[in-house]
Amino acid sequence: MRKITMWFLATIAVVVLLFTYKTSTGPDSSPSAEAVGGASTPGVVTGAPAEPGTSRGTGARSGSTVADGPVVQTKRGRVQVQAEISGGKITEITPLKVPNSNNRDSEINKNAVPKLRAEALAAQSADIDAVSGATVTSEGYTESLQAALDAAQFKARP
């Protein structure tokens, strides 16, 4: 009878441990789900030159405006971008957060994010096509970018 009791308790302990084990497949299961740290709310900085060594690039370069888009929660994780506008043009788009909680997300976004950046810079707008295979990231990217452009009061020229 003692062996059966020990076996039963051991089985319950294993089942409890299995159910409480945290896997790394969820969209925000670890701090590594974000590519680069950044502010969670939009922000705009204009005028003064950037201070060297700023970790998030929130400073502005001379004559330019830098705006952080909001963090957009997608099915795959968080997406946030930062836009720099100078001379009435979008001159730089920096991803602050992209989903990378697993190898598949990292591989997809390693290819998709540069394509989204190039397309947005060419279009001078957030009105761009989604990257095939990275639809969720594309939607989050364009939503955060549009909010950053709105915060910087950027108007696309026709």
FIROVO-38231 format. One record per residue: x, y, z of N, C-alpha, C in turn. Coordinates in pm, whole numbers, plus 50000, padded with zeros to 5 digits. Layout:
N
XYZXYZXYZ;...
***
This chain:
158
500824988250000500005000050000500875012650000;501985011950069502885023450077503455026949939;503795016949859504335019149723503295025949634;502055021849644500995027749564500795042349601;500835045449728500685059349774501825068049723;503055063049732504215070549682504125072649530;503705062249457503555063449312502495073849278;501375073649348500295083049324500735097449351;501435099849462501915113249494502955118149392;503835109049351504835112749249504165116249118;503145109049078502415111748955501725125448962;501115128349074500455141449091501495152649084;502635150749147503675160949144504165163549002;504345153048925504795154548786503745161848703;502485158348721501405164848646501335179748681;501445182948809501425196948850502605204548789;503775198648791504945205048731504775207148581;504205197448512503985198848368503015210348337;501975211748417501005222348391501515236148429;502475237048518502995250148557504245254048480;504755245248395505955248148318505665258948215;506485269348211506305280348115507135277547991;506465276647877507175274347752507585287447690;508425286947590508895299147524508225301247389;507055295347368506405296747239505355307647235;505025313647348504025324347352504595337347297;503725346847255504195359147194505015368047288;504725367947416505465376347509505935368347628;506485356547604506835347847714508175351047778;508955359547714510255362847771510625376947734;511605382647805512045396147770512645396847631;513085385547575513685385647442512645386947332;511365388247367510325389847266510425403347199;511235412147251511385425347192512805426647141;512905431547018514235432546958515075443147027;514475454547053515185465647114514225472347211;514705476347326513855482947423513415496547372;512285501247421511795514147379510645518647466;510235530747447509125536047525507845529447479;506895527847567505655521247532504605531047482;504865543847491503915553747443504605562347338;503815567847247504415576047144505085588347204;506135592747140506815604847185507415612047066;507535624947075508105632946969509165641847029;510335642246963511405651047006511855658846884;511965671946897512405680146784513545689046827;514265694146728515225704646753516635700446784;516975698946910518365697346954518995684746899;520315685046880520995673146833520895661846933;520965649646883520895637846969522135636847054;521955632247174523095629947260523705616547224;525035616047213525665603347182525365593147291;525125580847250524915570047345523495568647395;522525576147336521155574047380520735560147335;520185552447428519925538447402518755536147308;517785545147303516615542747222516475552247105;517405561047087517325570346975516195580146989;515825584047109514715593147126515115607747110;516385610547095516815624147070516645627546924;516605640046892516445644246753517765649546701;517985647646573519145653346508518775667546466;519755675846443519515689846411518565691146292;517475698646312516515701246206515605689646175;515555679746260514705668246230513775665546348;512765657546320511805653346421511845638246432;511935633246554511925618946578510695615746659;509885606246611508655602646680508585587646698;508265583446820508045569346849506575566146829;506295555346757504925550646747504575542846873;503305540046893502925532347012503305517646994;503345510447103503555495947097502235489847051;502295482146944501105475546891501225460646925;500245455646998500235441447035499605433446921;500345423846867499835415146762499775400846815;499255391746734499205377646774500595371946797;501575377046728502945371846737503815379246839;503355390746887504155398346982503985413246958;504845420947021504755435447015505555441146898;505005451846840505665458846730505655473746763;506805480146748506895494646767507995499946676;507725511246612508725517446526508925532046565;510035537446519510375551446540510645557446403;510085569146377510275575846248511035588746268;511975591346177512695603946177512295611546051;511915624046071511475632445960512375644545954;512885647345835513765658645817513475664745679;513345677745673513085684445547511785680245482;510775676845562509485672845508509455658745451;510495650745479510565637045429510875627445543;510385615245527510765604645621512165600345583;513115602345674514505599145642514975586045704;514315581645810514725569245876513545563245950;513465550045949512475542746027513245531846101;513135532146232513865522646316512885513846391;513005500646376512135491846456512635491446600;511765494846694512135494346836511785480746896;510665475046851510235461846898509645454146783;510055441746769509455432546673509375418846739;508395410746701508305397446760509535389046727;510135383046828511255373846805511355363646919;510195359346969510195350347083510575336047046;510605332946917511065319746875511805321046742;512425310346699513235310846577512425314446454;511205309646445510375312546328510075327446318;509675333646429509415348046430510665355846392;511785352046448513045359046419513385358146272;513235346246215513555344146073512625352245982;511345351946013510365359445933510665374345939;510875379546059511055394046075512415398846030;513405389946029514725393645978514625397745830;513705391445758513505394845617512425405345597;511365404845678510215413545655510465428045695;511105430245809511275443945860512085452745765;513205448145708513895456645610513055459645485;512225450045444511355452445328510305463045362;509725462045481508725471945522509355485845531;510565486645586511275499345599511515505445461;512065497445370512385502445236511125506945162;510045499345177508805502945109508215515845166;508265517445298507725529545360508565541845324;509885540245320510745551445281510505555245136;510325545345049510065548244908508705554944889;507705550344964506355555844952506195568945030;507125571545124507015583245213505665583245283;505275571345328503975569645389503935556245463;502925554645548502695541745613501715533445532;501245538845421500305531745335501085522745240;501495511145291502315501845215501685488045218;502125479545126501635465745120502275457345229;501545447345274502085437945372503095428845304;504055424145380505035414645330504425400745340;504465393345231503915379845228504595371145332;503795364345412504335355745517504555362945649;504415376145648504595383945770503455394045784;502255389445756501095398345756500855404745892;500955396845997500685402046131501705412846169;502975410246145504015420146173503815432446086;503475430445959503255441645867502145450845916;501055444945964499945453046014500355461046138;501065454646229501545461746348502535472646313;503415469746218504435479246173503775491746115;502815489746024502175501345960501325509246060;500695502346154499895509346255500775518146345;501895512546390502805520246475503435531646396;503815529046271504425539346188503445550746161;502195547446130501215557946103501005566546227;500955560446344500795568146467502005577046493;503205572146463504415580346479504375592146383;503965589846259503875600646161502795610946202;501685605946256500645614946305501165623346422;501905616946514502435624146630503415634946587;504145632446478505095642246427504435652146333;503135650746313502345659246223502905659046081;503305647146036503835645445902502685643345805;502735650445695501735648945590502455644345464;502015633045410502615627845288502245637145172;503215639345088502975647744970502475639044856;501445643844785500905635744673501845634544557;
***
